Amino acid sequence: MNVHTNEKLDMEWVNLMMIARDLGLSVDEIKDFLKKGNQKS
């Protein structure tokens, strides 16, 4: 990954966290959701 790609990915995570906060989700809830999704793969 180049620097531009990393910056874009960072911004996507920031946007995700802001949306989650607006929905009342915690970072831990998001982590749990992502872990569950990875286990099904």
N, CA, C, O and CB atoms as a CASP TS submission, in Angstrom:
PFRMAT TS
TARGET T0000
AUTHOR 0000-0000-0000
METHOD Language model
MODEL 1
PARENT N/A
ATOM      1  N   MET     1       0.845  -1.197   0.000  1.00  0.00           N
ATOM      2  CA  MET     1       0.000   0.000   0.000  1.00  0.00           C
ATOM      3  C   MET     1       0.875   1.240   0.000  1.00  0.00           C
ATOM      4  O   MET     1       1.900   1.313   0.679  1.00  0.00           O
ATOM      5  CB  MET     1      -0.953   0.009   1.221  1.00  0.00           C
ATOM      6  N   ASN     2       0.444   2.192  -0.770  1.00  0.00           N
ATOM      7  CA  ASN     2       1.185   3.446  -0.748  1.00  0.00           C
ATOM      8  C   ASN     2       0.548   4.419   0.240  1.00  0.00           C
ATOM      9  O   ASN     2      -0.499   4.132   0.821  1.00  0.00           O
ATOM     10  CB  ASN     2       1.241   4.066  -2.154  1.00  0.00           C
ATOM     11  N   VAL     3       1.179   5.553   0.420  1.00  0.00           N
ATOM     12  CA  VAL     3       0.717   6.523   1.421  1.00  0.00           C
ATOM     13  C   VAL     3      -0.691   7.008   1.099  1.00  0.00           C
ATOM     14  O   VAL     3      -1.520   7.154   1.997  1.00  0.00           O
ATOM     15  CB  VAL     3       1.680   7.720   1.499  1.00  0.00           C
ATOM     16  N   HIS     4      -0.962   7.256  -0.178  1.00  0.00           N
ATOM     17  CA  HIS     4      -2.293   7.734  -0.580  1.00  0.00           C
ATOM     18  C   HIS     4      -3.367   6.720  -0.198  1.00  0.00           C
ATOM     19  O   HIS     4      -4.428   7.096   0.298  1.00  0.00           O
ATOM     20  CB  HIS     4      -2.338   8.006  -2.100  1.00  0.00           C
ATOM     21  N   THR     5      -3.099   5.454  -0.423  1.00  0.00           N
ATOM     22  CA  THR     5      -4.053   4.401  -0.082  1.00  0.00           C
ATOM     23  C   THR     5      -4.275   4.355   1.423  1.00  0.00           C
ATOM     24  O   THR     5      -5.409   4.203   1.877  1.00  0.00           O
ATOM     25  CB  THR     5      -3.561   3.036  -0.590  1.00  0.00           C
ATOM     26  N   ASN     6      -3.204   4.484   2.199  1.00  0.00           N
ATOM     27  CA  ASN     6      -3.330   4.473   3.658  1.00  0.00           C
ATOM     28  C   ASN     6      -4.171   5.643   4.151  1.00  0.00           C
ATOM     29  O   ASN     6      -4.999   5.484   5.048  1.00  0.00           O
ATOM     30  CB  ASN     6      -1.949   4.514   4.311  1.00  0.00           C
ATOM     31  N   GLU     7      -3.959   6.814   3.566  1.00  0.00           N
ATOM     32  CA  GLU     7      -4.738   7.987   3.970  1.00  0.00           C
ATOM     33  C   GLU     7      -6.212   7.790   3.649  1.00  0.00           C
ATOM     34  O   GLU     7      -7.075   8.159   4.445  1.00  0.00           O
ATOM     35  CB  GLU     7      -4.211   9.253   3.276  1.00  0.00           C
ATOM     36  N   LYS     8      -6.507   7.213   2.491  1.00  0.00           N
ATOM     37  CA  LYS     8      -7.899   6.964   2.109  1.00  0.00           C
ATOM     38  C   LYS     8      -8.534   5.961   3.068  1.00  0.00           C
ATOM     39  O   LYS     8      -9.674   6.141   3.496  1.00  0.00           O
ATOM     40  CB  LYS     8      -7.985   6.446   0.652  1.00  0.00           C
ATOM     41  N   LEU     9      -7.799   4.911   3.402  1.00  0.00           N
ATOM     42  CA  LEU     9      -8.301   3.906   4.329  1.00  0.00           C
ATOM     43  C   LEU     9      -8.541   4.520   5.705  1.00  0.00           C
ATOM     44  O   LEU     9      -9.558   4.242   6.339  1.00  0.00           O
ATOM     45  CB  LEU     9      -7.319   2.729   4.432  1.00  0.00           C
ATOM     46  N   ASP    10      -7.613   5.350   6.166  1.00  0.00           N
ATOM     47  CA  ASP    10      -7.780   6.027   7.457  1.00  0.00           C
ATOM     48  C   ASP    10      -9.048   6.880   7.458  1.00  0.00           C
ATOM     49  O   ASP    10      -9.796   6.879   8.436  1.00  0.00           O
ATOM     50  CB  ASP    10      -6.547   6.904   7.772  1.00  0.00           C
ATOM     51  N   MET    11      -9.291   7.604   6.372  1.00  0.00           N
ATOM     52  CA  MET    11     -10.481   8.449   6.290  1.00  0.00           C
ATOM     53  C   MET    11     -11.751   7.605   6.284  1.00  0.00           C
ATOM     54  O   MET    11     -12.767   8.007   6.852  1.00  0.00           O
ATOM     55  CB  MET    11     -10.426   9.328   5.036  1.00  0.00           C
ATOM     56  N   GLU    12     -11.701   6.441   5.646  1.00  0.00           N
ATOM     57  CA  GLU    12     -12.862   5.555   5.644  1.00  0.00           C
ATOM     58  C   GLU    12     -13.164   5.067   7.060  1.00  0.00           C
ATOM     59  O   GLU    12     -14.328   4.983   7.452  1.00  0.00           O
ATOM     60  CB  GLU    12     -12.626   4.355   4.702  1.00  0.00           C
ATOM     61  N   TRP    13     -12.116   4.746   7.833  1.00  0.00           N
ATOM     62  CA  TRP    13     -12.315   4.312   9.224  1.00  0.00           C
ATOM     63  C   TRP    13     -12.856   5.452  10.071  1.00  0.00           C
ATOM     64  O   TRP    13     -13.733   5.241  10.908  1.00  0.00           O
ATOM     65  CB  TRP    13     -10.998   3.789   9.826  1.00  0.00           C
ATOM     66  N   VAL    14     -12.340   6.659   9.861  1.00  0.00           N
ATOM     67  CA  VAL    14     -12.840   7.818  10.607  1.00  0.00           C
ATOM     68  C   VAL    14     -14.321   8.026  10.301  1.00  0.00           C
ATOM     69  O   VAL    14     -15.117   8.272  11.207  1.00  0.00           O
ATOM     70  CB  VAL    14     -12.026   9.097  10.256  1.00  0.00           C
ATOM     71  N   ASN    15     -14.687   7.928   9.029  1.00  0.00           N
ATOM     72  CA  ASN    15     -16.091   8.091   8.645  1.00  0.00           C
ATOM     73  C   ASN    15     -16.954   7.003   9.266  1.00  0.00           C
ATOM     74  O   ASN    15     -18.059   7.278   9.733  1.00  0.00           O
ATOM     75  CB  ASN    15     -16.238   8.072   7.119  1.00  0.00           C
ATOM     76  N   LEU    16     -16.461   5.777   9.275  1.00  0.00           N
ATOM     77  CA  LEU    16     -17.192   4.667   9.888  1.00  0.00           C
ATOM     78  C   LEU    16     -17.421   4.933  11.370  1.00  0.00           C
ATOM     79  O   LEU    16     -18.525   4.731  11.876  1.00  0.00           O
ATOM     80  CB  LEU    16     -16.430   3.343   9.696  1.00  0.00           C
ATOM     81  N   MET    17     -16.390   5.381  12.062  1.00  0.00           N
ATOM     82  CA  MET    17     -16.507   5.645  13.496  1.00  0.00           C
ATOM     83  C   MET    17     -17.495   6.786  13.763  1.00  0.00           C
ATOM     84  O   MET    17     -18.246   6.738  14.737  1.00  0.00           O
ATOM     85  CB  MET    17     -15.127   5.986  14.092  1.00  0.00           C
ATOM     86  N   MET    18     -17.499   7.804  12.908  1.00  0.00           N
ATOM     87  CA  MET    18     -18.430   8.915  13.088  1.00  0.00           C
ATOM     88  C   MET    18     -19.871   8.452  12.871  1.00  0.00           C
ATOM     89  O   MET    18     -20.768   8.847  13.617  1.00  0.00           O
ATOM     90  CB  MET    18     -18.089  10.066  12.123  1.00  0.00           C
ATOM     91  N   ILE    19     -20.095   7.625  11.865  1.00  0.00           N
ATOM     92  CA  ILE    19     -21.436   7.087  11.612  1.00  0.00           C
ATOM     93  C   ILE    19     -21.870   6.213  12.780  1.00  0.00           C
ATOM     94  O   ILE    19     -23.007   6.304  13.244  1.00  0.00           O
ATOM     95  CB  ILE    19     -21.468   6.278  10.291  1.00  0.00           C
ATOM     96  N   ALA    20     -20.965   5.370  13.250  1.00  0.00           N
ATOM     97  CA  ALA    20     -21.282   4.480  14.374  1.00  0.00           C
ATOM     98  C   ALA    20     -21.651   5.297  15.611  1.00  0.00           C
ATOM     99  O   ALA    20     -22.604   4.970  16.319  1.00  0.00           O
ATOM    100  CB  ALA    20     -20.085   3.548  14.685  1.00  0.00           C
ATOM    101  N   ARG    21     -20.893   6.354  15.862  1.00  0.00           N
ATOM    102  CA  ARG    21     -21.192   7.213  17.016  1.00  0.00           C
ATOM    103  C   ARG    21     -22.582   7.826  16.875  1.00  0.00           C
ATOM    104  O   ARG    21     -23.346   7.883  17.838  1.00  0.00           O
ATOM    105  CB  ARG    21     -20.127   8.328  17.158  1.00  0.00           C
ATOM    106  N   ASP    22     -22.900   8.280  15.668  1.00  0.00           N
ATOM    107  CA  ASP    22     -24.222   8.868  15.427  1.00  0.00           C
ATOM    108  C   ASP    22     -25.333   7.851  15.658  1.00  0.00           C
ATOM    109  O   ASP    22     -26.438   8.217  16.058  1.00  0.00           O
ATOM    110  CB  ASP    22     -24.308   9.416  14.001  1.00  0.00           C
ATOM    111  N   LEU    23     -25.042   6.574  15.407  1.00  0.00           N
ATOM    112  CA  LEU    23     -26.023   5.508  15.610  1.00  0.00           C
ATOM    113  C   LEU    23     -26.036   4.998  17.047  1.00  0.00           C
ATOM    114  O   LEU    23     -26.877   4.175  17.410  1.00  0.00           O
ATOM    115  CB  LEU    23     -25.741   4.359  14.664  1.00  0.00           C
ATOM    116  N   GLY    24     -25.098   5.490  17.867  1.00  0.00           N
ATOM    117  CA  GLY    24     -25.043   5.081  19.266  1.00  0.00           C
ATOM    118  C   GLY    24     -24.260   3.800  19.491  1.00  0.00           C
ATOM    119  O   GLY    24     -24.409   3.160  20.532  1.00  0.00           O
ATOM    120  N   LEU    25     -23.425   3.415  18.524  1.00  0.00           N
ATOM    121  CA  LEU    25     -22.608   2.211  18.673  1.00  0.00           C
ATOM    122  C   LEU    25     -21.251   2.573  19.253  1.00  0.00           C
ATOM    123  O   LEU    25     -20.716   3.649  18.983  1.00  0.00           O
ATOM    124  CB  LEU    25     -22.439   1.490  17.320  1.00  0.00           C
ATOM    125  N   SER    26     -20.701   1.670  20.050  1.00  0.00           N
ATOM    126  CA  SER    26     -19.366   1.885  20.600  1.00  0.00           C
ATOM    127  C   SER    26     -18.331   1.219  19.698  1.00  0.00           C
ATOM    128  O   SER    26     -18.668   0.371  18.872  1.00  0.00           O
ATOM    129  CB  SER    26     -19.269   1.334  22.047  1.00  0.00           C
ATOM    130  N   VAL    27     -17.086   1.607  19.863  1.00  0.00           N
ATOM    131  CA  VAL    27     -15.998   0.996  19.108  1.00  0.00           C
ATOM    132  C   VAL    27     -15.943  -0.501  19.402  1.00  0.00           C
ATOM    133  O   VAL    27     -15.701  -1.303  18.501  1.00  0.00           O
ATOM    134  CB  VAL    27     -14.647   1.668  19.449  1.00  0.00           C
ATOM    135  N   ASP    28     -16.168  -0.879  20.665  1.00  0.00           N
ATOM    136  CA  ASP    28     -16.148  -2.301  21.025  1.00  0.00           C
ATOM    137  C   ASP    28     -17.250  -3.074  20.307  1.00  0.00           C
ATOM    138  O   ASP    28     -17.036  -4.212  19.889  1.00  0.00           O
ATOM    139  CB  ASP    28     -16.299  -2.469  22.540  1.00  0.00           C
ATOM    140  N   GLU    29     -18.413  -2.473  20.162  1.00  0.00           N
ATOM    141  CA  GLU    29     -19.502  -3.139  19.443  1.00  0.00           C
ATOM    142  C   GLU    29     -19.135  -3.358  17.981  1.00  0.00           C
ATOM    143  O   GLU    29     -19.459  -4.397  17.405  1.00  0.00           O
ATOM    144  CB  GLU    29     -20.795  -2.316  19.545  1.00  0.00           C
ATOM    145  N   ILE    30     -18.469  -2.394  17.388  1.00  0.00           N
ATOM    146  CA  ILE    30     -18.038  -2.530  15.995  1.00  0.00           C
ATOM    147  C   ILE    30     -16.986  -3.625  15.881  1.00  0.00           C
ATOM    148  O   ILE    30     -17.039  -4.448  14.967  1.00  0.00           O
ATOM    149  CB  ILE    30     -17.481  -1.189  15.456  1.00  0.00           C
ATOM    150  N   LYS    31     -16.027  -3.637  16.810  1.00  0.00           N
ATOM    151  CA  LYS    31     -14.995  -4.683  16.801  1.00  0.00           C
ATOM    152  C   LYS    31     -15.624  -6.063  16.917  1.00  0.00           C
ATOM    153  O   LYS    31     -15.242  -6.981  16.191  1.00  0.00           O
ATOM    154  CB  LYS    31     -13.991  -4.464  17.946  1.00  0.00           C
ATOM    155  N   ASP    32     -16.587  -6.220  17.823  1.00  0.00           N
ATOM    156  CA  ASP    32     -17.272  -7.503  17.985  1.00  0.00           C
ATOM    157  C   ASP    32     -17.980  -7.908  16.699  1.00  0.00           C
ATOM    158  O   ASP    32     -17.927  -9.070  16.295  1.00  0.00           O
ATOM    159  CB  ASP    32     -18.279  -7.433  19.141  1.00  0.00           C
ATOM    160  N   PHE    33     -18.639  -6.954  16.059  1.00  0.00           N
ATOM    161  CA  PHE    33     -19.336  -7.224  14.801  1.00  0.00           C
ATOM    162  C   PHE    33     -18.355  -7.689  13.728  1.00  0.00           C
ATOM    163  O   PHE    33     -18.627  -8.647  13.005  1.00  0.00           O
ATOM    164  CB  PHE    33     -20.091  -5.972  14.323  1.00  0.00           C
ATOM    165  N   LEU    34     -17.209  -7.004  13.628  1.00  0.00           N
ATOM    166  CA  LEU    34     -16.213  -7.373  12.621  1.00  0.00           C
ATOM    167  C   LEU    34     -15.616  -8.745  12.910  1.00  0.00           C
ATOM    168  O   LEU    34     -15.366  -9.517  11.984  1.00  0.00           O
ATOM    169  CB  LEU    34     -15.103  -6.325  12.561  1.00  0.00           C
ATOM    170  N   LYS    35     -15.387  -9.052  14.171  1.00  0.00           N
ATOM    171  CA  LYS    35     -14.860 -10.372  14.540  1.00  0.00           C
ATOM    172  C   LYS    35     -15.838 -11.468  14.145  1.00  0.00           C
ATOM    173  O   LYS    35     -15.435 -12.497  13.602  1.00  0.00           O
ATOM    174  CB  LYS    35     -14.570 -10.439  16.052  1.00  0.00           C
ATOM    175  N   LYS    36     -17.120 -11.254  14.413  1.00  0.00           N
ATOM    176  CA  LYS    36     -18.141 -12.242  14.058  1.00  0.00           C
ATOM    177  C   LYS    36     -18.190 -12.441  12.550  1.00  0.00           C
ATOM    178  O   LYS    36     -18.334 -13.569  12.077  1.00  0.00           O
ATOM    179  CB  LYS    36     -19.521 -11.808  14.580  1.00  0.00           C
ATOM    180  N   GLY    37     -18.073 -11.367  11.801  1.00  0.00           N
ATOM    181  CA  GLY    37     -18.082 -11.452  10.342  1.00  0.00           C
ATOM    182  C   GLY    37     -16.895 -12.220   9.804  1.00  0.00           C
ATOM    183  O   GLY    37     -17.025 -12.977   8.842  1.00  0.00           O
ATOM    184  N   ASN    38     -15.730 -12.032  10.422  1.00  0.00           N
ATOM    185  CA  ASN    38     -14.525 -12.735   9.981  1.00  0.00           C
ATOM    186  C   ASN    38     -14.581 -14.213  10.316  1.00  0.00           C
ATOM    187  O   ASN    38     -14.000 -15.026   9.597  1.00  0.00           O
ATOM    188  CB  ASN    38     -13.293 -12.115  10.611  1.00  0.00           C
ATOM    189  N   GLN    39     -15.258 -14.580  11.379  1.00  0.00           N
ATOM    190  CA  GLN    39     -15.351 -15.986  11.773  1.00  0.00           C
ATOM    191  C   GLN    39     -16.213 -16.773  10.797  1.00  0.00           C
ATOM    192  O   GLN    39     -15.999 -17.971  10.617  1.00  0.00           O
ATOM    193  CB  GLN    39     -15.918 -16.110  13.188  1.00  0.00           C
ATOM    194  N   LYS    40     -17.178 -16.124  10.168  1.00  0.00           N
ATOM    195  CA  LYS    40     -18.072 -16.800   9.227  1.00  0.00           C
ATOM    196  C   LYS    40     -17.392 -17.070   7.893  1.00  0.00           C
ATOM    197  O   LYS    40     -17.814 -17.953   7.147  1.00  0.00           O
ATOM    198  CB  LYS    40     -19.325 -15.971   9.006  1.00  0.00           C
ATOM    199  N   SER    41     -16.349 -16.317   7.591  1.00  0.00           N
ATOM    200  CA  SER    41     -15.661 -16.455   6.301  1.00  0.00           C
ATOM    201  C   SER    41     -14.921 -17.761   6.200  1.00  0.00           C
ATOM    202  O   SER    41     -14.290 -18.036   5.180  1.00  0.00           O
ATOM    203  CB  SER    41     -14.696 -15.311   6.086  1.00  0.00           C
TER
END
